[in-house]
Amino acid sequence: MTGVGIENVLISLILAAVALAIGFFWKIPVQKNMSIGIIRSFIQLIAVGYALKYVFDLESIWLISAVILVMILVGSHASYSMSKQVRGAFLISFAAIGTGSLITLCFMLILKIITFEARFIIPLSGMIISNAMNAAALAINRLSSDIKSNRLAVETALALGKGKRESCRRFQQQAVIAGMTSILNFMKTVGIVALPGAMTGMILAGAEPLEAVFWQLIVAYMLLSSVTISSIIAVELTLTSHFTPHHQLKLKS
């Protein structure tokens, strides 16, 4: 395969039709969501393709920065939509995702792993932010759920003179692990269970397998960095949102 055109995409819709038919046959109530997903993914990705071509041609620092900010905002909103029950979930998500993503990107630039070019920054930012988004949402939900379900134990520890951090240390650790589970599983099985997206894409585009492997390793380590930072910040801010400055639990009865 030397190139992929719109005709290949249209032909691949047969695969989507197969999925829809199977769902209909088994009476799985997802046909509407599948149909919407098929249409939205087509429209959104085509639009993004044209937009990225424009951004790549301009190579404007301000435009690249604006694209990254929009991605962080959208990722924060998506994380918030999964954590609405937590007080200040949007700001927590924004701080966690933004910090984890930007620190990782800055280190990659400082260490000269990549250069400040749109063709590097934007695709890698998308991967970093999407993984940080999932990690933040999982960490926020896990910590909030654990504090609520173990309210008596937390309040007992507080009554004995322990601070909020000491009272919830075990729950914090479990929440961070929950946020990092996906990337940890990925790193354990990469190259054995599956060839990941970045590596597969490069190979399909004609790159040498070893070059694709090197890039995939860089991607894996950058995701580990962003997910770890985002999970820890999300947990720290979520913990703070559940307590007053005097270490009193703010959960509703």
Contacts in CASP RR format, 6 or more apart in sequence:
PFRMAT RR
TARGET T0000
AUTHOR 0000-0000-0000
METHOD contacts of the structure
MODEL  1
MTGVGIENVLISLILAAVALAIGFFWKIPVQKNMSIGIIRSFIQLIAVGY
ALKYVFDLESIWLISAVILVMILVGSHASYSMSKQVRGAFLISFAAIGTG
SLITLCFMLILKIITFEARFIIPLSGMIISNAMNAAALAINRLSSDIKSN
RLAVETALALGKGKRESCRRFQQQAVIAGMTSILNFMKTVGIVALPGAMT
GMILAGAEPLEAVFWQLIVAYMLLSSVTISSIIAVELTLTSHFTPHHQLK
LKS
1 204 0 8 1.000
9 42 0 8 1.000
13 38 0 8 1.000
16 34 0 8 1.000
16 38 0 8 1.000
19 34 0 8 1.000
20 31 0 8 1.000
20 34 0 8 1.000
20 35 0 8 1.000
23 30 0 8 1.000
23 31 0 8 1.000
23 34 0 8 1.000
24 31 0 8 1.000
52 118 0 8 1.000
52 122 0 8 1.000
55 63 0 8 1.000
55 64 0 8 1.000
55 67 0 8 1.000
55 118 0 8 1.000
55 122 0 8 1.000
56 118 0 8 1.000
56 119 0 8 1.000
58 118 0 8 1.000
59 117 0 8 1.000
59 118 0 8 1.000
61 116 0 8 1.000
64 116 0 8 1.000
64 118 0 8 1.000
64 121 0 8 1.000
64 122 0 8 1.000
67 122 0 8 1.000
67 125 0 8 1.000
68 101 0 8 1.000
68 105 0 8 1.000
68 121 0 8 1.000
68 122 0 8 1.000
68 125 0 8 1.000
68 129 0 8 1.000
71 125 0 8 1.000
71 126 0 8 1.000
71 129 0 8 1.000
72 94 0 8 1.000
72 97 0 8 1.000
72 98 0 8 1.000
72 101 0 8 1.000
72 129 0 8 1.000
73 94 0 8 1.000
75 93 0 8 1.000
75 97 0 8 1.000
75 129 0 8 1.000
75 130 0 8 1.000
75 133 0 8 1.000
76 90 0 8 1.000
76 93 0 8 1.000
76 94 0 8 1.000
76 97 0 8 1.000
76 98 0 8 1.000
76 133 0 8 1.000
77 90 0 8 1.000
77 93 0 8 1.000
78 133 0 8 1.000
78 137 0 8 1.000
79 89 0 8 1.000
79 90 0 8 1.000
79 93 0 8 1.000
79 97 0 8 1.000
79 133 0 8 1.000
79 134 0 8 1.000
79 136 0 8 1.000
79 137 0 8 1.000
79 140 0 8 1.000
80 89 0 8 1.000
80 90 0 8 1.000
80 93 0 8 1.000
82 137 0 8 1.000
82 141 0 8 1.000
83 89 0 8 1.000
83 92 0 8 1.000
83 93 0 8 1.000
83 137 0 8 1.000
83 140 0 8 1.000
83 141 0 8 1.000
83 144 0 8 1.000
85 144 0 8 1.000
86 92 0 8 1.000
86 140 0 8 1.000
86 141 0 8 1.000
86 144 0 8 1.000
86 238 0 8 1.000
86 241 0 8 1.000
87 241 0 8 1.000
87 242 0 8 1.000
87 250 0 8 1.000
88 241 0 8 1.000
89 140 0 8 1.000
91 237 0 8 1.000
92 136 0 8 1.000
92 140 0 8 1.000
92 234 0 8 1.000
92 237 0 8 1.000
92 238 0 8 1.000
92 241 0 8 1.000
93 133 0 8 1.000
93 136 0 8 1.000
93 137 0 8 1.000
93 140 0 8 1.000
93 234 0 8 1.000
95 233 0 8 1.000
95 237 0 8 1.000
96 132 0 8 1.000
96 136 0 8 1.000
96 139 0 8 1.000
96 229 0 8 1.000
96 230 0 8 1.000
96 231 0 8 1.000
96 233 0 8 1.000
96 234 0 8 1.000
96 237 0 8 1.000
97 129 0 8 1.000
97 132 0 8 1.000
97 133 0 8 1.000
97 136 0 8 1.000
97 230 0 8 1.000
98 129 0 8 1.000
98 132 0 8 1.000
98 230 0 8 1.000
99 229 0 8 1.000
99 230 0 8 1.000
99 233 0 8 1.000
100 128 0 8 1.000
100 132 0 8 1.000
100 225 0 8 1.000
100 226 0 8 1.000
100 229 0 8 1.000
100 230 0 8 1.000
100 233 0 8 1.000
101 125 0 8 1.000
101 128 0 8 1.000
101 129 0 8 1.000
101 132 0 8 1.000
101 226 0 8 1.000
101 230 0 8 1.000
103 225 0 8 1.000
103 226 0 8 1.000
103 229 0 8 1.000
104 128 0 8 1.000
104 222 0 8 1.000
104 225 0 8 1.000
104 226 0 8 1.000
104 229 0 8 1.000
105 121 0 8 1.000
105 124 0 8 1.000
105 125 0 8 1.000
105 128 0 8 1.000
107 225 0 8 1.000
108 114 0 8 1.000
108 124 0 8 1.000
108 222 0 8 1.000
109 115 0 8 1.000
109 116 0 8 1.000
113 218 0 8 1.000
114 120 0 8 1.000
114 121 0 8 1.000
114 124 0 8 1.000
124 219 0 8 1.000
124 222 0 8 1.000
127 198 0 8 1.000
127 219 0 8 1.000
127 222 0 8 1.000
127 223 0 8 1.000
128 222 0 8 1.000
128 223 0 8 1.000
128 226 0 8 1.000
129 226 0 8 1.000
131 182 0 8 1.000
131 183 0 8 1.000
131 223 0 8 1.000
131 226 0 8 1.000
131 227 0 8 1.000
132 226 0 8 1.000
132 227 0 8 1.000
132 229 0 8 1.000
132 230 0 8 1.000
134 179 0 8 1.000
134 182 0 8 1.000
135 179 0 8 1.000
135 180 0 8 1.000
135 182 0 8 1.000
135 183 0 8 1.000
135 226 0 8 1.000
135 227 0 8 1.000
135 230 0 8 1.000
135 231 0 8 1.000
135 234 0 8 1.000
136 179 0 8 1.000
136 230 0 8 1.000
136 231 0 8 1.000
136 233 0 8 1.000
136 234 0 8 1.000
138 175 0 8 1.000
138 178 0 8 1.000
138 179 0 8 1.000
138 181 0 8 1.000
138 182 0 8 1.000
138 231 0 8 1.000
139 175 0 8 1.000
139 176 0 8 1.000
139 178 0 8 1.000
139 179 0 8 1.000
139 230 0 8 1.000
139 231 0 8 1.000
139 234 0 8 1.000
139 235 0 8 1.000
139 238 0 8 1.000
140 175 0 8 1.000
140 234 0 8 1.000
140 235 0 8 1.000
140 238 0 8 1.000
142 171 0 8 1.000
142 174 0 8 1.000
142 175 0 8 1.000
142 178 0 8 1.000
142 179 0 8 1.000
143 168 0 8 1.000
143 171 0 8 1.000
143 172 0 8 1.000
143 174 0 8 1.000
143 175 0 8 1.000
143 235 0 8 1.000
143 238 0 8 1.000
143 239 0 8 1.000
144 238 0 8 1.000
144 242 0 8 1.000
146 168 0 8 1.000
146 171 0 8 1.000
146 174 0 8 1.000
146 175 0 8 1.000
147 154 0 8 1.000
147 168 0 8 1.000
147 171 0 8 1.000
147 242 0 8 1.000
147 249 0 8 1.000
147 251 0 8 1.000
148 251 0 8 1.000
150 171 0 8 1.000
151 249 0 8 1.000
151 251 0 8 1.000
154 167 0 8 1.000
154 168 0 8 1.000
154 249 0 8 1.000
155 249 0 8 1.000
157 163 0 8 1.000
157 166 0 8 1.000
157 167 0 8 1.000
158 164 0 8 1.000
158 167 0 8 1.000
158 247 0 8 1.000
158 248 0 8 1.000
158 249 0 8 1.000
163 247 0 8 1.000
164 239 0 8 1.000
164 240 0 8 1.000
164 242 0 8 1.000
164 243 0 8 1.000
164 247 0 8 1.000
165 172 0 8 1.000
165 239 0 8 1.000
167 247 0 8 1.000
168 239 0 8 1.000
172 235 0 8 1.000
172 236 0 8 1.000
172 239 0 8 1.000
175 231 0 8 1.000
175 234 0 8 1.000
175 235 0 8 1.000
175 238 0 8 1.000
176 231 0 8 1.000
176 232 0 8 1.000
176 235 0 8 1.000
179 227 0 8 1.000
179 231 0 8 1.000
180 227 0 8 1.000
180 228 0 8 1.000
180 231 0 8 1.000
182 227 0 8 1.000
183 220 0 8 1.000
183 223 0 8 1.000
183 224 0 8 1.000
183 227 0 8 1.000
186 196 0 8 1.000
186 220 0 8 1.000
186 223 0 8 1.000
187 220 0 8 1.000
187 224 0 8 1.000
190 196 0 8 1.000
190 216 0 8 1.000
190 220 0 8 1.000
195 203 0 8 1.000
196 216 0 8 1.000
196 219 0 8 1.000
196 220 0 8 1.000
197 216 0 8 1.000
198 212 0 8 1.000
198 215 0 8 1.000
198 216 0 8 1.000
198 219 0 8 1.000
199 212 0 8 1.000
199 213 0 8 1.000
199 215 0 8 1.000
199 216 0 8 1.000
200 212 0 8 1.000
201 212 0 8 1.000
202 211 0 8 1.000
202 212 0 8 1.000
202 215 0 8 1.000
203 209 0 8 1.000
203 212 0 8 1.000
241 250 0 8 1.000
242 249 0 8 1.000
242 250 0 8 1.000
242 251 0 8 1.000
243 249 0 8 1.000
243 250 0 8 1.000
244 250 0 8 1.000
END
